[in-house]
Amino acid sequence: MDAISSGRQGRLMRKKLRALHQAAQASISIKPDAKAVAMEVSLFVSRYCLVEQQVERFVKALIRLVDSTEEGKYLLSIPGINYISAAAWYLAP
């Protein structure tokens, strides 16, 4: 705040900063059920990490599948075709 004090603009800027600070305190303050919200966020993060691990395992399995087929080698030689698109083509009915 001291750096803002120079000149006439300083008082106006300080007043705006105080109003902004008060608005932020009112809108971001911790509510009574904050523990429940924190627990829910924690559960969402845990689920996200689990899904991320599952996707990683699935992608590794698809890579092994594509590498184990003769068609996979040909498909991967086409520019723009990656393991996921090669696996999708290979597994399509």
MMTF fields as JSON, N, C-alpha, C and O atoms, coordinates in Angstrom:
{
  "mmtfVersion": "1.0.0",
  "mmtfProducer": "UNKNOWN",
  "numBonds": 371,
  "numAtoms": 372,
  "numGroups": 93,
  "numChains": 1,
  "numModels": 1,
  "chainsPerModel": [1],
  "groupsPerChain": [93],
  "chainIdList": ["A"],
  "bondAtomList": [4, 2, 8, 6, 12, 10, 16, 14, 20, 18, 24, 22, 28, 26, 32, 30, 36, 34, 40, 38, 44, 42, 48, 46, 52, 50, 56, 54, 60, 58, 64, 62, 68, 66, 72, 70, 76, 74, 80, 78, 84, 82, 88, 86, 92, 90, 96, 94, 100, 98, 104, 102, 108, 106, 112, 110, 116, 114, 120, 118, 124, 122, 128, 126, 132, 130, 136, 134, 140, 138, 144, 142, 148, 146, 152, 150, 156, 154, 160, 158, 164, 162, 168, 166, 172, 170, 176, 174, 180, 178, 184, 182, 188, 186, 192, 190, 196, 194, 200, 198, 204, 202, 208, 206, 212, 210, 216, 214, 220, 218, 224, 222, 228, 226, 232, 230, 236, 234, 240, 238, 244, 242, 248, 246, 252, 250, 256, 254, 260, 258, 264, 262, 268, 266, 272, 270, 276, 274, 280, 278, 284, 282, 288, 286, 292, 290, 296, 294, 300, 298, 304, 302, 308, 306, 312, 310, 316, 314, 320, 318, 324, 322, 328, 326, 332, 330, 336, 334, 340, 338, 344, 342, 348, 346, 352, 350, 356, 354, 360, 358, 364, 362, 368, 366],
  "bondOrderList": [1, 1, 1, 1, 1, 1, 1, 1, 1, 1, 1, 1, 1, 1, 1, 1, 1, 1, 1, 1, 1, 1, 1, 1, 1, 1, 1, 1, 1, 1, 1, 1, 1, 1, 1, 1, 1, 1, 1, 1, 1, 1, 1, 1, 1, 1, 1, 1, 1, 1, 1, 1, 1, 1, 1, 1, 1, 1, 1, 1, 1, 1, 1, 1, 1, 1, 1, 1, 1, 1, 1, 1, 1, 1, 1, 1, 1, 1, 1, 1, 1, 1, 1, 1, 1, 1, 1, 1, 1, 1, 1, 1],
  "groupList": [{"groupName": "MET", "atomNameList": ["N", "CA", "C", "O"], "elementList": ["N", "C", "C", "O"], "formalChargeList": [0, 0, 0, 0], "bondAtomList": [1, 0, 2, 1, 3, 2], "bondOrderList": [1, 1, 2], "singleLetterCode": "M", "chemCompType": "L-PEPTIDE LINKING"}, {"groupName": "ASP", "atomNameList": ["N", "CA", "C", "O"], "elementList": ["N", "C", "C", "O"], "formalChargeList": [0, 0, 0, 0], "bondAtomList": [1, 0, 2, 1, 3, 2], "bondOrderList": [1, 1, 2], "singleLetterCode": "D", "chemCompType": "L-PEPTIDE LINKING"}, {"groupName": "ALA", "atomNameList": ["N", "CA", "C", "O"], "elementList": ["N", "C", "C", "O"], "formalChargeList": [0, 0, 0, 0], "bondAtomList": [1, 0, 2, 1, 3, 2], "bondOrderList": [1, 1, 2], "singleLetterCode": "A", "chemCompType": "L-PEPTIDE LINKING"}, {"groupName": "ILE", "atomNameList": ["N", "CA", "C", "O"], "elementList": ["N", "C", "C", "O"], "formalChargeList": [0, 0, 0, 0], "bondAtomList": [1, 0, 2, 1, 3, 2], "bondOrderList": [1, 1, 2], "singleLetterCode": "I", "chemCompType": "L-PEPTIDE LINKING"}, {"groupName": "SER", "atomNameList": ["N", "CA", "C", "O"], "elementList": ["N", "C", "C", "O"], "formalChargeList": [0, 0, 0, 0], "bondAtomList": [1, 0, 2, 1, 3, 2], "bondOrderList": [1, 1, 2], "singleLetterCode": "S", "chemCompType": "L-PEPTIDE LINKING"}, {"groupName": "GLY", "atomNameList": ["N", "CA", "C", "O"], "elementList": ["N", "C", "C", "O"], "formalChargeList": [0, 0, 0, 0], "bondAtomList": [1, 0, 2, 1, 3, 2], "bondOrderList": [1, 1, 2], "singleLetterCode": "G", "chemCompType": "PEPTIDE LINKING"}, {"groupName": "ARG", "atomNameList": ["N", "CA", "C", "O"], "elementList": ["N", "C", "C", "O"], "formalChargeList": [0, 0, 0, 0], "bondAtomList": [1, 0, 2, 1, 3, 2], "bondOrderList": [1, 1, 2], "singleLetterCode": "R", "chemCompType": "L-PEPTIDE LINKING"}, {"groupName": "GLN", "atomNameList": ["N", "CA", "C", "O"], "elementList": ["N", "C", "C", "O"], "formalChargeList": [0, 0, 0, 0], "bondAtomList": [1, 0, 2, 1, 3, 2], "bondOrderList": [1, 1, 2], "singleLetterCode": "Q", "chemCompType": "L-PEPTIDE LINKING"}, {"groupName": "LEU", "atomNameList": ["N", "CA", "C", "O"], "elementList": ["N", "C", "C", "O"], "formalChargeList": [0, 0, 0, 0], "bondAtomList": [1, 0, 2, 1, 3, 2], "bondOrderList": [1, 1, 2], "singleLetterCode": "L", "chemCompType": "L-PEPTIDE LINKING"}, {"groupName": "LYS", "atomNameList": ["N", "CA", "C", "O"], "elementList": ["N", "C", "C", "O"], "formalChargeList": [0, 0, 0, 0], "bondAtomList": [1, 0, 2, 1, 3, 2], "bondOrderList": [1, 1, 2], "singleLetterCode": "K", "chemCompType": "L-PEPTIDE LINKING"}, {"groupName": "HIS", "atomNameList": ["N", "CA", "C", "O"], "elementList": ["N", "C", "C", "O"], "formalChargeList": [0, 0, 0, 0], "bondAtomList": [1, 0, 2, 1, 3, 2], "bondOrderList": [1, 1, 2], "singleLetterCode": "H", "chemCompType": "L-PEPTIDE LINKING"}, {"groupName": "PRO", "atomNameList": ["N", "CA", "C", "O"], "elementList": ["N", "C", "C", "O"], "formalChargeList": [0, 0, 0, 0], "bondAtomList": [1, 0, 2, 1, 3, 2], "bondOrderList": [1, 1, 2], "singleLetterCode": "P", "chemCompType": "L-PEPTIDE LINKING"}, {"groupName": "VAL", "atomNameList": ["N", "CA", "C", "O"], "elementList": ["N", "C", "C", "O"], "formalChargeList": [0, 0, 0, 0], "bondAtomList": [1, 0, 2, 1, 3, 2], "bondOrderList": [1, 1, 2], "singleLetterCode": "V", "chemCompType": "L-PEPTIDE LINKING"}, {"groupName": "GLU", "atomNameList": ["N", "CA", "C", "O"], "elementList": ["N", "C", "C", "O"], "formalChargeList": [0, 0, 0, 0], "bondAtomList": [1, 0, 2, 1, 3, 2], "bondOrderList": [1, 1, 2], "singleLetterCode": "E", "chemCompType": "L-PEPTIDE LINKING"}, {"groupName": "PHE", "atomNameList": ["N", "CA", "C", "O"], "elementList": ["N", "C", "C", "O"], "formalChargeList": [0, 0, 0, 0], "bondAtomList": [1, 0, 2, 1, 3, 2], "bondOrderList": [1, 1, 2], "singleLetterCode": "F", "chemCompType": "L-PEPTIDE LINKING"}, {"groupName": "TYR", "atomNameList": ["N", "CA", "C", "O"], "elementList": ["N", "C", "C", "O"], "formalChargeList": [0, 0, 0, 0], "bondAtomList": [1, 0, 2, 1, 3, 2], "bondOrderList": [1, 1, 2], "singleLetterCode": "Y", "chemCompType": "L-PEPTIDE LINKING"}, {"groupName": "CYS", "atomNameList": ["N", "CA", "C", "O"], "elementList": ["N", "C", "C", "O"], "formalChargeList": [0, 0, 0, 0], "bondAtomList": [1, 0, 2, 1, 3, 2], "bondOrderList": [1, 1, 2], "singleLetterCode": "C", "chemCompType": "L-PEPTIDE LINKING"}, {"groupName": "THR", "atomNameList": ["N", "CA", "C", "O"], "elementList": ["N", "C", "C", "O"], "formalChargeList": [0, 0, 0, 0], "bondAtomList": [1, 0, 2, 1, 3, 2], "bondOrderList": [1, 1, 2], "singleLetterCode": "T", "chemCompType": "L-PEPTIDE LINKING"}, {"groupName": "ASN", "atomNameList": ["N", "CA", "C", "O"], "elementList": ["N", "C", "C", "O"], "formalChargeList": [0, 0, 0, 0], "bondAtomList": [1, 0, 2, 1, 3, 2], "bondOrderList": [1, 1, 2], "singleLetterCode": "N", "chemCompType": "L-PEPTIDE LINKING"}, {"groupName": "TRP", "atomNameList": ["N", "CA", "C", "O"], "elementList": ["N", "C", "C", "O"], "formalChargeList": [0, 0, 0, 0], "bondAtomList": [1, 0, 2, 1, 3, 2], "bondOrderList": [1, 1, 2], "singleLetterCode": "W", "chemCompType": "L-PEPTIDE LINKING"}],
  "groupTypeList": [0, 1, 2, 3, 4, 4, 5, 6, 7, 5, 6, 8, 0, 6, 9, 9, 8, 6, 2, 8, 10, 7, 2, 2, 7, 2, 4, 3, 4, 3, 9, 11, 1, 2, 9, 2, 12, 2, 0, 13, 12, 4, 8, 14, 12, 4, 6, 15, 16, 8, 12, 13, 7, 7, 12, 13, 6, 14, 12, 9, 2, 8, 3, 6, 8, 12, 1, 4, 17, 13, 13, 5, 9, 15, 8, 8, 4, 3, 11, 5, 3, 18, 15, 3, 4, 2, 2, 2, 19, 15, 8, 2, 11],
  "groupIdList": [1, 2, 3, 4, 5, 6, 7, 8, 9, 10, 11, 12, 13, 14, 15, 16, 17, 18, 19, 20, 21, 22, 23, 24, 25, 26, 27, 28, 29, 30, 31, 32, 33, 34, 35, 36, 37, 38, 39, 40, 41, 42, 43, 44, 45, 46, 47, 48, 49, 50, 51, 52, 53, 54, 55, 56, 57, 58, 59, 60, 61, 62, 63, 64, 65, 66, 67, 68, 69, 70, 71, 72, 73, 74, 75, 76, 77, 78, 79, 80, 81, 82, 83, 84, 85, 86, 87, 88, 89, 90, 91, 92, 93],
  "secStructList": [7, 4, 4, 4, 7, 1, 1, 6, 2, 2, 2, 2, 2, 2, 2, 2, 2, 2, 2, 2, 2, 2, 2, 2, 2, 2, 2, 2, 1, 7, 7, 6, 6, 2, 2, 2, 2, 2, 2, 2, 2, 2, 2, 2, 2, 2, 2, 2, 2, 2, 2, 2, 2, 2, 2, 2, 2, 2, 2, 2, 2, 2, 2, 2, 2, 2, 2, 6, 1, 2, 2, 2, 2, 2, 2, 2, 6, 1, 6, 6, 7, 7, 2, 2, 2, 2, 2, 2, 2, 2, 2, 7, 7],
  "xCoordList": [0.813, 0.0, 0.855, 0.47, 2.011, 2.856, 3.336, 3.496, 3.567, 4.045, 2.982, 3.309, 1.733, 0.624, 0.362, -0.346, 0.906, 0.589, 1.002, 0.502, 1.867, 2.37, 1.286, 0.583, 1.151, 0.225, -1.217, -1.545, -2.09, -3.522, -4.153, -5.093, -3.627, -4.184, -4.028, -4.771, -3.064, -2.791, -3.975, -4.263, -4.676, -5.821, -6.946, -7.559, -7.217, -8.275, -7.917, -8.754, -6.666, -6.218, -6.282, -6.69, -5.88, -5.919, -7.36, -7.624, -8.292, -9.706, -10.233, -10.97, -9.853, -10.282, -9.695, -10.373, -8.428, -7.797, -8.465, -8.658, -8.815, -9.51, -10.863, -11.23, -11.604, -12.908, -12.739, -13.524, -11.726, -11.456, -11.089, -11.546, -10.274, -9.858, -11.06, -11.172, -11.957, -13.15, -14.067, -14.623, -14.223, -15.062, -14.471, -15.205, -13.158, -12.503, -12.669, -12.906, -12.548, -12.731, -14.139, -14.326, -15.121, -16.506, -16.796, -17.587, -16.175, -16.5, -15.627, -16.028, -14.452, -13.524, -13.397, -12.662, -14.082, -13.914, -14.348, -15.129, -13.827, -14.124, -15.51, -15.813, -16.324, -17.689, -17.718, -16.747, -18.82, -18.901, -18.73, -18.194, -19.17, -19.061, -17.802, -17.779, -16.77, -15.531, -14.874, -14.269, -14.98, -14.374, -15.024, -14.341, -16.339, -17.045, -16.623, -16.428, -16.485, -16.049, -14.624, -14.306, -13.763, -12.378, -12.324, -11.526, -13.164, -13.207, -13.672, -13.116, -14.689, -15.203, -14.147, -13.979, -13.442, -12.365, -11.294, -10.774, -10.963, -9.964, -10.407, -9.601, -11.686, -12.204, -12.16, -11.822, -12.495, -12.422, -10.993, -10.758, -10.044, -8.636, -8.205, -7.493, -8.63, -8.298, -8.885, -8.215, -10.14, -10.77, -10.037, -9.815, -9.665, -8.937, -7.623, -7.273, -6.899, -5.625, -5.84, -5.058, -6.897, -7.203, -7.512, -6.982, -8.363, -8.71, -7.473, -7.295, -6.623, -5.388, -4.5, -3.923, -4.388, -3.599, -4.216, -3.502, -5.543, -6.221, -6.035, -5.805, -6.132, -5.923, -4.495, -4.265, -3.545, -2.141, -1.925, -1.227, -2.519, -2.395, -3.058, -2.527, -4.218, -4.94, -4.136, -4.062, -3.539, -2.727, -1.526, -1.178, -0.89, 0.247, -0.185, 0.542, -1.379, -1.899, -2.173, -1.891, -2.719, -2.963, -1.652, -1.572, -0.634, 0.672, 1.234, 1.748, 1.134, 1.61, 0.829, 1.41, -0.484, -1.321, -0.903, -0.718, -0.753, -0.376, 1.01, 1.227, 1.948, 3.304, 3.342, 4.245, 2.371, 2.384, 1.748, 1.753, 1.205, 0.55, 1.344, 2.019, 1.243, 1.888, 1.216, 1.887, -0.114, -0.847, -0.442, -0.39, -0.156, 0.225, 1.468, 1.549, 2.441, 3.684, 3.401, 3.967, 2.529, 2.184, 1.393, 1.651, 0.432, -0.379, 0.48, 0.276, 1.436, 2.292, 3.228, 3.75, 3.445, 4.321, 3.607, 4.251, 2.286, 1.51, 1.629, 1.349, 2.04, 2.152, 0.807, -0.231, 0.84, -0.369, -1.076, -1.993, -0.672, -1.285, -0.421, 0.766, -1.029, -0.313, -0.852, -1.704, -0.36, -0.769, -2.267, -2.897, -2.832, -4.26, -5.115, -6.053, -4.799, -5.596, -5.356, -6.275, -4.145, -3.87, -4.656, -5.213, -4.705, -5.466, -6.954, -7.648, -7.451, -8.869, -9.198, -10.244, -8.318, -8.554, -8.49, -9.324, -7.515, -7.324, -8.483, -8.892, -9.01, -10.071, -11.469, -12.447, -11.579, -12.899, -13.518, -12.814, -14.844, -15.517, -15.514, -16.041],
  "yCoordList": [-1.193, 0.0, 1.255, 2.263, 1.21, 2.404, 2.835, 4.028, 1.868, 2.199, 2.924, 3.634, 2.765, 3.372, 4.799, 5.545, 5.185, 6.467, 7.699, 8.784, 7.598, 8.798, 9.46, 8.789, 10.775, 11.552, 11.44, 10.763, 12.134, 12.13, 10.777, 10.359, 10.107, 8.813, 7.777, 6.797, 8.002, 7.043, 6.8, 5.654, 7.864, 7.707, 6.933, 6.063, 7.247, 6.556, 5.085, 4.203, 4.834, 3.469, 2.674, 1.513, 3.301, 2.635, 2.279, 1.199, 3.203, 2.962, 1.79, 0.943, 1.752, 0.652, -0.68, -1.707, -0.651, -1.879, -2.395, -3.601, -1.49, -1.911, -2.532, -3.566, -1.905, -2.443, -3.813, -4.727, -3.952, -5.239, -6.292, -7.432, -5.912, -6.83, -7.29, -8.474, -6.37, -6.728, -7.644, -8.601, -7.353, -8.203, -9.604, -10.592, -9.692, -10.996, -11.77, -12.978, -11.099, -11.779, -12.337, -13.438, -11.595, -12.041, -13.191, -14.077, -13.189, -14.215, -15.456, -16.532, -15.331, -16.453, -16.997, -17.959, -16.415, -16.837, -18.288, -18.832, -18.886, -20.286, -20.378, -19.69, -21.222, -21.401, -22.488, -23.23, -22.592, -23.601, -25.035, -25.872, -25.338, -26.703, -26.892, -27.727, -26.127, -26.187, -27.552, -28.006, -28.221, -29.549, -30.539, -31.372, -30.45, -31.34, -31.069, -31.995, -29.804, -29.436, -29.909, -30.427, -29.734, -30.19, -31.699, -32.194, -32.436, -33.892, -34.265, -35.169, -33.571, -33.86, -33.576, -34.361, -32.469, -32.149, -33.224, -33.648, -33.664, -34.72, -36.006, -36.677, -36.348, -37.548, -37.401, -38.353, -36.228, -35.998, -36.131, -36.707, -35.603, -35.708, -37.169, -37.61, -37.923, -39.35, -40.099, -40.931, -39.798, -40.443, -40.081, -40.933, -38.817, -38.377, -39.142, -39.599, -39.278, -40.005, -41.461, -42.021, -42.083, -43.471, -43.61, -44.5, -42.741, -42.794, -42.561, -43.213, -41.633, -41.359, -42.605, -42.911, -43.324, -44.562, -45.628, -46.338, -45.741, -46.733, -46.437, -47.351, -45.178, -44.796, -45.12, -45.624, -44.833, -45.122, -46.62, -47.021, -47.447, -48.907, -49.362, -50.22, -48.789, -49.154, -48.783, -49.564, -47.6, -47.161, -48.084, -48.44, -48.473, -49.402, -50.739, -51.336, -51.214, -52.467, -52.324, -53.242, -51.182, -50.952, -50.912, -51.432, -50.301, -50.238, -51.64, -51.977, -52.467, -53.856, -54.6, -55.358, -54.385, -55.047, -54.646, -55.505, -53.351, -52.871, -53.385, -53.797, -53.364, -53.848, -55.34, -55.814, -56.082, -57.536, -57.976, -59.167, -57.049, -57.423, -56.921, -55.893, -57.665, -57.251, -55.988, -55.096, -55.926, -54.761, -53.49, -52.409, -53.631, -52.483, -51.803, -50.575, -52.605, -52.038, -51.234, -50.161, -51.76, -51.036, -49.762, -48.703, -49.882, -48.714, -47.597, -46.424, -47.956, -46.944, -46.275, -45.192, -46.92, -46.308, -45.199, -44.452, -45.087, -44.046, -42.751, -42.748, -41.649, -40.376, -39.972, -40.029, -39.569, -39.135, -40.238, -39.958, -41.476, -42.59, -42.889, -43.19, -42.802, -43.139, -44.461, -45.096, -44.866, -46.153, -46.212, -47.248, -45.123, -45.128, -45.296, -46.093, -44.55, -44.695, -46.044, -46.608, -46.573, -47.904, -48.962, -49.88, -48.843, -49.798, -49.686, -50.7, -48.471, -48.283, -48.941, -49.574, -48.798, -49.432, -50.946, -51.66, -51.43, -52.873, -53.513, -54.629, -52.822, -53.385, -53.125, -53.647, -52.333, -52.026, -53.298, -54.133, -53.447, -54.66, -54.752, -55.712],
  "zCoordList": [0.0, 0.0, 0.0, -0.592, 0.655, 0.724, -0.651, -0.91, -1.533, -2.873, -3.676, -4.628, -3.32, -4.053, -3.583, -4.26, -2.46, -1.827, -2.608, -2.31, -3.568, -4.247, -5.085, -5.84, -4.952, -5.776, -5.339, -4.364, -6.101, -5.796, -6.08, -5.404, -7.079, -7.472, -6.356, -6.301, -5.475, -4.406, -3.497, -3.153, -3.096, -2.191, -2.857, -2.238, -4.116, -4.845, -5.031, -4.844, -5.402, -5.614, -4.306, -4.304, -3.197, -1.898, -1.528, -1.0, -1.811, -1.517, -2.35, -1.846, -3.618, -4.493, -4.027, -4.044, -3.611, -3.133, -1.864, -1.707, -0.964, 0.259, -0.082, 0.476, -0.996, -1.406, -2.054, -1.798, -2.883, -3.529, -2.487, -2.564, -1.528, -0.469, 0.352, 0.67, 0.697, 1.461, 0.652, 1.191, -0.628, -1.48, -1.58, -1.554, -1.693, -1.779, -0.481, -0.511, 0.653, 1.936, 2.064, 2.582, 1.601, 1.707, 0.754, 1.078, -0.402, -1.394, -1.278, -1.723, -0.693, -0.629, 0.791, 1.015, 1.729, 3.117, 3.304, 2.523, 4.343, 4.634, 5.265, 6.24, 4.701, 5.173, 6.253, 6.402, 7.009, 8.075, 7.577, 8.305, 6.361, 5.842, 4.997, 4.093, 5.289, 4.505, 4.594, 3.623, 5.747, 5.885, 4.933, 4.338, 4.787, 3.869, 2.432, 1.645, 2.103, 0.751, 0.518, -0.553, 1.517, 1.391, 1.203, 0.408, 1.926, 1.778, 0.377, -0.247, -0.112, -1.451, -2.515, -3.449, -2.379, -3.319, -3.259, -4.291, -2.054, -1.885, -2.577, -3.222, -2.443, -3.109, -4.626, -5.33, -5.131, -6.575, -7.082, -8.144, -6.326, -6.719, -6.712, -7.614, -5.702, -5.641, -6.832, -7.444, -7.155, -8.32, -9.605, -10.465, -9.726, -10.917, -11.051, -12.139, -9.94, -9.973, -10.357, -11.126, -9.827, -10.165, -11.65, -12.315, -12.168, -13.594, -14.453, -15.482, -14.032, -14.77, -14.819, -15.862, -13.701, -13.664, -14.558, -15.265, -14.528, -15.353, -16.837, -17.629, -17.211, -18.612, -19.031, -20.131, -18.159, -18.467, -18.679, -19.611, -17.818, -17.987, -19.28, -19.985, -19.592, -20.807, -22.053, -23.001, -22.05, -23.19, -23.365, -24.491, -22.258, -22.35, -22.938, -23.732, -22.546, -23.098, -24.592, -25.362, -25.011, -26.44, -27.218, -28.331, -26.641, -27.304, -27.483, -28.55, -26.426, -26.545, -27.623, -28.4, -27.674, -28.675, -30.083, -30.945, -30.319, -31.655, -32.03, -33.17, -31.087, -31.369, -31.661, -32.35, -31.143, -31.331, -32.65, -32.961, -33.426, -34.681, -35.882, -35.822, -36.958, -38.207, -38.759, -39.278, -38.64, -39.131, -38.394, -38.982, -37.102, -36.294, -36.83, -36.862, -37.253, -37.795, -39.065, -39.271, -39.902, -41.13, -40.819, -41.391, -39.911, -39.56, -38.967, -39.279, -38.118, -37.492, -38.488, -38.222, -39.642, -40.646, -41.425, -42.161, -41.27, -41.95, -41.142, -39.943, -41.785, -41.059, -40.437, -41.095, -39.184, -38.49, -37.721, -36.948, -37.917, -37.186, -35.965, -36.089, -34.789, -33.564, -33.013, -33.635, -31.864, -31.3, -31.016, -31.228, -30.544, -30.197, -31.446, -31.451, -32.511, -33.734, -34.391, -34.984, -34.299, -34.854, -34.086, -34.689, -32.776, -31.968, -32.268, -32.33, -32.455, -32.776, -34.11, -34.248, -35.085, -36.38, -36.239, -36.795, -35.507, -35.352, -34.593, -34.916, -33.596, -32.764, -33.315, -32.778, -34.371, -34.945, -35.517, -36.085, -35.366, -35.879, -37.386, -37.947]
}
